[in-house]
Amino acid sequence: MDFEIFKSNVCHSVKYDGDHSFLEEIYKSEKIQDYFQKKQFLECFYLLGMVDYLCKENNIPLNFKYNSIRQYKLGSLVFPRGVITECVVFGNEFPKKDYLKKAIPEFLRFNIVEAEVRNVC
């Protein structure tokens, strides 16, 4: 699956299921561990970033079962496709620098530059 579609699906699940139900489903499903074992690191780290972000937003302690995965991150920054397109159109890196300033720390720790998880239609 395309990573942009994956991110959209995750954000829509959070929106429609709610933070607590989303977290409960992720904890039950073990999707994070499955993605990690399958070396699907983008998906693994995005889900873990979302879990950690939602925990912070709702004052829920982080789930310790993911601590072994939290020590890893992607080898380079991953930006949304739209930001990369803007860089190409404008011929400079300003859109990346601007978006990086808005990045959510729980995603950025895995080198995923994400700033818009609540703004889905």
SVG drawing of the C-alpha trace seen along z (x, -y; Angstrom):
<svg xmlns="http://www.w3.org/2000/svg" viewBox="-16 -29 36 39">
<polyline fill="none" stroke="black" stroke-width="0.4" points="0.0,0.0 1.2,-3.5 2.4,-5.2 0.3,-8.3 -2.8,-6.1 -1.7,-4.3 -1.2,-7.5 -4.6,-8.7 -6.3,-5.5 -4.6,-5.7 -5.7,-9.4 -9.3,-8.6 -9.4,-5.7 -8.4,-8.0 -11.0,-10.5 -13.9,-8.1 -13.0,-5.6 -11.7,-8.2 -8.3,-8.2 -9.1,-5.6 -10.7,-3.1 -7.9,-3.5 -5.3,-2.9 -7.2,0.1 -7.4,1.6 -3.7,1.1 -2.8,2.7 -5.0,5.7 -3.9,6.2 -0.1,6.1 0.1,4.4 3.2,2.4 5.2,5.5 3.9,7.2 5.1,4.3 8.4,4.3 9.0,8.0 8.1,7.7 10.6,4.8 7.8,2.4 9.4,-0.3 7.5,-3.3 4.2,-1.8 5.6,-0.5 7.1,-3.9 4.1,-5.8 1.7,-3.8 4.0,-4.0 4.4,-7.7 0.6,-8.0 0.2,-5.8 2.8,-7.9 1.2,-11.1 -2.3,-10.1 -1.0,-8.9 0.6,-12.3 -2.5,-14.2 -4.7,-12.1 -2.2,-11.9 -1.9,-8.2 1.4,-6.5 3.4,-5.1 2.9,-1.4 6.3,0.2 5.9,3.1 7.1,0.9 10.3,-0.3 12.5,2.1 11.1,0.6 11.4,-3.0 15.2,-2.8 15.1,-2.7 14.3,-5.3 14.4,-5.6 17.8,-6.4 16.6,-9.8 13.7,-12.2 10.4,-11.2 8.3,-14.1 4.7,-14.1 4.5,-13.8 2.8,-17.2 5.8,-18.9 8.2,-17.2 6.1,-18.3 6.2,-21.9 10.0,-21.8 10.1,-20.7 7.6,-23.3 9.4,-26.2 12.8,-24.9 14.0,-25.1 13.9,-23.4 11.9,-26.0 8.7,-23.9 10.6,-21.1 12.2,-23.5 8.8,-25.2 7.0,-21.8 9.8,-20.5 9.2,-23.4 5.6,-22.2 6.5,-18.5 5.0,-16.5 7.8,-15.2 6.4,-11.7 6.7,-11.2 9.9,-13.1 11.7,-10.8 11.4,-8.2 12.4,-10.6 8.8,-11.0 7.9,-14.6 4.2,-14.8 2.2,-17.8 -1.4,-17.2 -2.9,-14.1 -6.2,-15.7 -7.0,-17.7 -8.7,-15.0 -11.9,-15.2"/>
</svg>
